[in-house]
Amino acid sequence: MDNFLFIAFPYVALTLAIGVGIYRHVRRPYTYSSLSSEILEKRKLFWGSVPFHYGLTLILLAHLLPAFLPNAAGWLLGNQLRRLVLEVTGMALALYTLFGLIVLILRRLAPKSLVQAATTYMDGIILFVLLVQIGTGVAIAIFDRWGGLWYLHTAVPWFWSLAVLHPEMSTVVSLPAFVKLHFVVGFLVILLFPFSRLVHLVMFPLQYLWRPYQVVIWNRRPAKTGSYPKEVAR
């Protein structure tokens, strides 16, 4: 089972994410967006979307730092005070993100609402998976102290072994069950990525840089000359 979860499954998830993502972009380009429901309900969306997006972005950057700048991450975690500050900050960001996600879930569960009517099965699946992912992250921050330090020496070597096509899972199989669940669900999010609204994360409107200017024609009668104030008419 460990061979499947920590060697085969990551490659399956990445392959589907890239392959299906490209296929969807080519065949169904107009679905490659967040399919925003802001027009249906805005207040809860604001209080859910802002904490979720900002918190999750910072947490992902914190996960990527040890992978690409291990020396800098080692220096930050090498001092007890800095390590404590990072732990508290990470826990606060995790709770901030979890709060936003719960608001987004409750927003879509509101009975007889337009948002619930526009919610698909995939929306429900991806929200549940994200809840498990962020929930296990919070559990790690609370019950498995100094996660940043052991993450640098366990998960990062495993990630790089997958990247260079020489998978080595020995550094992660001995970790607690909820930590391994966090890793597996992370790749499950990647697998579901091209089937959900999450695809909007990789869309950048670069074509706006070279598209021609839009011509706007006002469909209204011009104001009469005499209707302007005297100081404007002069």
C-alpha positions in Angstrom: 0.0 0.0 0.0 2.8 2.4 0.8 4.3 1.8 -2.6 1.0 2.8 -4.2 0.3 5.9 -2.0 3.8 7.4 -2.0 5.2 6.3 -5.4 2.5 5.4 -7.9 -0.3 7.7 -6.8 1.7 11.0 -7.0 2.6 10.2 -10.6 -1.0 9.2 -11.4 -2.2 12.5 -9.9 0.3 14.6 -11.8 -0.2 12.9 -15.1 -4.0 13.3 -14.9 -3.7 16.9 -13.7 -1.5 17.8 -16.7 -3.2 15.7 -19.4 -6.8 16.4 -18.5 -6.0 20.0 -17.8 -4.6 20.5 -21.3 -7.5 18.5 -22.9 -10.1 20.6 -21.0 -8.3 23.8 -22.0 -8.3 22.9 -25.7 -11.8 21.3 -25.9 -13.7 23.4 -23.4 -11.8 26.6 -22.9 -14.7 28.6 -21.6 -15.0 26.3 -18.6 -11.4 27.2 -17.6 -12.4 29.7 -14.9 -13.6 29.9 -11.3 -17.2 30.1 -12.6 -17.8 32.8 -10.0 -21.0 32.9 -8.1 -20.5 36.4 -6.8 -23.6 37.7 -8.7 -25.7 35.2 -6.7 -24.3 36.0 -3.2 -21.5 38.4 -2.3 -21.3 38.9 1.5 -20.4 35.4 2.6 -18.2 35.0 -0.5 -16.1 37.9 0.6 -15.6 36.6 4.2 -14.8 33.1 2.9 -12.8 33.8 -0.2 -10.4 36.4 1.2 -9.2 34.4 4.2 -9.1 31.2 2.1 -7.1 32.5 -0.8 -4.7 34.7 1.1 -4.1 32.1 3.8 -3.7 29.2 1.4 -1.3 31.2 -0.8 1.0 32.0 2.1 0.9 28.4 3.4 1.8 27.0 -0.1 4.7 29.5 -0.3 5.9 28.3 3.1 5.7 24.7 1.8 7.7 25.6 -1.3 10.5 27.5 0.5 12.2 24.4 2.0 12.0 22.6 -1.3 13.7 25.3 -3.4 15.7 27.2 -0.8 16.7 24.5 1.8 19.6 26.4 3.1 17.5 29.5 3.8 14.8 27.3 5.4 17.4 25.6 7.5 18.8 28.9 8.7 15.3 30.1 9.6 14.5 27.0 11.5 17.9 26.7 13.2 17.1 29.2 15.9 14.6 28.3 18.6 13.0 31.8 18.7 12.6 32.0 14.9 11.3 28.4 14.8 8.7 29.3 17.4 7.6 32.4 15.5 7.3 30.4 12.3 5.3 27.7 14.1 2.8 30.3 15.6 2.5 32.1 12.3 1.9 28.9 10.4 -0.8 27.8 12.9 -2.5 31.2 12.6 -2.5 31.0 8.8 -3.9 27.5 8.9 -6.7 28.5 11.2 -7.3 31.6 9.1 -7.6 29.5 5.9 -9.8 26.9 7.7 -12.2 29.7 8.7 -12.5 30.9 5.2 -13.1 27.4 3.8 -15.8 26.7 6.4 -17.6 30.0 5.4 -17.4 28.9 1.8 -18.9 25.5 2.6 -21.7 27.0 4.7 -22.4 29.4 1.9 -23.1 26.6 -0.5 -25.1 24.6 2.1 -27.5 27.4 2.7 -31.0 25.9 2.1 -33.0 27.0 -0.9 -30.3 29.5 -2.0 -29.2 30.4 -5.5 -25.6 29.4 -4.6 -26.8 25.9 -3.5 -28.7 25.5 -6.8 -25.6 26.4 -8.7 -23.3 24.0 -6.7 -22.2 20.8 -8.5 -21.2 17.4 -7.2 -17.6 18.3 -8.0 -17.9 21.5 -5.9 -18.9 19.4 -3.0 -16.2 16.8 -3.5 -13.4 19.4 -3.8 -14.6 21.4 -0.8 -14.7 18.2 1.3 -11.2 17.2 0.2 -9.9 20.6 0.9 -11.5 20.5 4.3 -9.7 17.2 5.1 -6.4 18.6 3.7 -6.5 21.8 5.7 -7.9 20.0 8.8 -5.0 17.6 8.8 -2.6 20.5 8.4 -4.1 22.1 11.5 -3.8 18.8 13.3 -0.1 18.6 12.4 0.5 22.1 13.6 -1.2 21.4 17.0 -0.2 17.8 17.7 3.2 17.3 15.9 5.3 20.2 17.0 8.2 21.7 14.9 6.7 20.5 11.7 8.8 22.9 9.6 12.0 21.3 10.9 11.1 17.6 10.2 9.3 18.6 7.0 12.7 19.8 5.7 14.3 16.4 6.3 11.4 14.1 5.4 8.9 15.4 2.9 11.4 17.6 0.9 13.7 14.6 0.0 10.7 12.6 -0.9 9.3 15.3 -3.2 12.7 15.7 -5.0 13.0 11.9 -5.4 9.7 12.0 -7.2 10.8 14.9 -9.3 14.0 13.2 -10.5 12.1 10.0 -11.2 13.9 8.0 -8.5 11.2 7.8 -5.9 12.4 7.1 -2.4 9.7 6.9 0.3 11.8 5.8 3.3 11.8 9.3 4.8 8.0 9.5 5.0 6.6 6.0 5.6 7.5 6.2 9.3 5.7 9.4 9.9 2.4 9.5 11.9 -0.8 8.4 10.1 -2.4 11.9 9.9 0.8 13.3 8.5 0.9 10.7 5.7 -2.8 11.4 5.1 -2.0 15.0 4.6 0.5 14.2 1.9 -1.8 11.7 0.1 -4.8 14.1 0.2 -2.5 16.8 -1.2 -1.9 14.8 -4.3 -5.6 14.0 -4.4 -6.3 17.7 -4.7 -3.8 17.8 -7.6 -5.7 14.8 -9.2 -9.0 16.6 -8.9 -7.6 19.9 -10.1 -8.5 19.7 -13.8 -12.0 18.4 -13.0 -13.0 21.3 -10.8 -13.1 25.1 -10.6 -9.5 25.1 -9.3 -8.3 25.3 -12.9 -8.6 29.0 -12.7 -5.4 29.1 -10.6 -3.3 28.4 -13.7 -5.1 30.9 -16.0 -3.4 34.2 -16.6 -5.0 36.7 -19.1 -1.7 37.2 -21.0 -3.6 37.8 -24.2 -4.8 41.1 -22.7 -1.3 42.5 -23.3 -1.6 42.3 -27.1 -5.3 42.4 -27.8 -6.6 45.4 -29.7 -8.3 48.3 -27.9 -12.0 47.9 -27.3 -14.3 50.4 -29.0 -17.0 51.5 -26.7 -20.1 53.1 -28.2 -22.6 54.8 -25.8 -26.1 53.8 -26.7 -27.8 57.0 -25.4 -28.9 60.3 -26.7 -26.4 63.1 -26.6 -27.1 65.8 -24.0 -28.6 69.0 -25.3 -26.2 71.9 -25.5 -28.3 74.2 -23.4 -28.5 71.7 -20.5 -24.9 72.2 -19.4 -24.1 74.6 -16.6 -22.9 77.9 -17.8 -19.4 77.5 -16.4 -19.1 74.2 -18.2 -20.4 75.5 -21.5 -17.8 78.2 -21.5 
